[in-house]
């Protein structure tokens, strides 16, 4: 079973005008979005049947309105692009689901961080 969660997430974010940084080293100005997506394979007697991703995604800006707008775009991207089956060559026969687990907002030294935690699932 090939893991598509990372590529699917990056594609969904970019389609909604959110270009995520793959590491904080790439960032030189606000706003920006970073994420971590460790995955775990689930197995039954026939092999891998599901991949579970634990997504933590952060919208960071020195302007609260901008951070909230990025956060809203992130939530829209995930809600739209992780809903059920996907048509298309790369993901033929693959189903995705997403569930928002938690959301936190914090400000330190004038920099706003909105952090979202999701569970992303990929089924064959």
C-alpha positions in Angstrom: 0.0 0.0 0.0 1.5 3.3 -1.1 1.2 6.3 1.3 -0.4 9.3 -0.4 -1.3 11.4 2.7 1.6 13.8 2.5 1.2 14.5 -1.3 -2.6 14.8 -0.9 -2.2 17.3 2.0 0.3 19.5 0.2 -1.8 19.4 -3.0 -4.9 20.3 -1.1 -3.2 23.2 0.7 -1.7 24.6 -2.5 -5.1 24.4 -4.3 -6.4 26.7 -1.5 -3.6 29.2 -1.9 -1.7 28.0 1.2 1.9 27.1 0.3 3.3 25.1 3.3 7.0 25.3 4.3 8.4 21.9 4.6 10.7 23.1 7.4 11.0 26.3 9.5 14.4 26.9 7.8 12.7 27.8 4.6 10.9 30.7 6.2 12.0 34.3 6.0 8.8 36.3 6.5 5.2 36.0 7.7 2.7 34.5 7.2 3.7 30.9 6.8 2.3 27.4 7.4 4.3 24.4 8.7 3.1 20.9 9.4 4.2 17.5 10.8 2.6 14.3 9.5 3.9 11.1 11.0 2.1 8.1 9.7 1.4 4.6 11.0 0.4 1.6 8.9 -2.5 -0.7 10.2 -2.4 -4.3 9.3 -4.7 -7.3 9.2 -4.1 -10.8 8.1 -4.0 -9.7 4.4 -1.5 -6.9 5.0 -1.8 -3.1 5.3 -5.4 -1.9 5.1 -5.2 1.6 6.4 -2.6 4.4 7.0 -3.3 6.8 9.8 -1.6 10.2 9.9 -1.4 12.4 13.0 -1.3 15.9 11.5 -0.2 19.0 13.4 -0.4 22.1 11.2 0.5 25.6 12.2 -0.5 29.0 10.7 1.9 31.7 11.9 1.7 35.4 11.3 2.3 38.7 13.0 -1.3 39.7 12.1 -4.1 37.7 13.9 -6.5 38.3 10.9 -4.0 36.8 8.5 -3.3 33.8 10.8 -7.1 33.2 11.1 -7.5 33.5 7.3 -4.8 30.9 6.8 -6.3 28.6 9.4 -9.7 28.9 7.7 -8.1 28.0 4.3 -6.4 25.0 5.8 -9.6 23.7 7.3 -11.5 24.3 4.0 -8.8 22.5 2.1 -8.8 19.5 4.4 -12.6 19.3 4.6 -13.0 19.5 0.8 -10.0 17.3 -0.4 -10.2 14.6 2.2 -13.9 13.8 1.8 -14.3 10.2 0.7 -13.2 8.6 -2.6 -11.0 10.3 -5.0 -11.2 10.0 -8.8 -8.0 10.3 -10.8 -5.1 8.2 -11.8 -2.8 8.7 -8.8 -5.5 7.9 -6.2 -7.7 5.4 -8.1 -9.6 3.3 -5.6 -8.2 5.1 -2.5 -10.4 6.7 0.1 -9.4 9.4 2.5 -11.0 10.8 5.7 -10.1 13.6 8.1 -11.2 14.6 11.6 -10.3 17.7 13.4 -9.2 16.8 17.0 -8.1 20.1 18.5 -7.4 23.7 17.8 -5.2 26.1 19.8 -4.4 29.8 19.4 -1.5 31.6 21.1 0.5 34.8 20.8 4.0 35.4 21.8 6.0 38.6 21.2 3.4 39.7 18.7 3.5 36.5 16.6 0.2 34.6 16.4 0.2 30.8 16.0 -2.9 28.8 15.3 -2.3 25.1 15.6 -4.7 22.4 14.3 -4.5 18.7 15.1 -6.1 16.2 12.7 -6.3 12.5 12.2 -6.0 11.7 8.5 -6.8 8.3 7.2 -6.1 6.6 3.9 -7.9 3.3 3.0 -7.3 1.1 0.1 
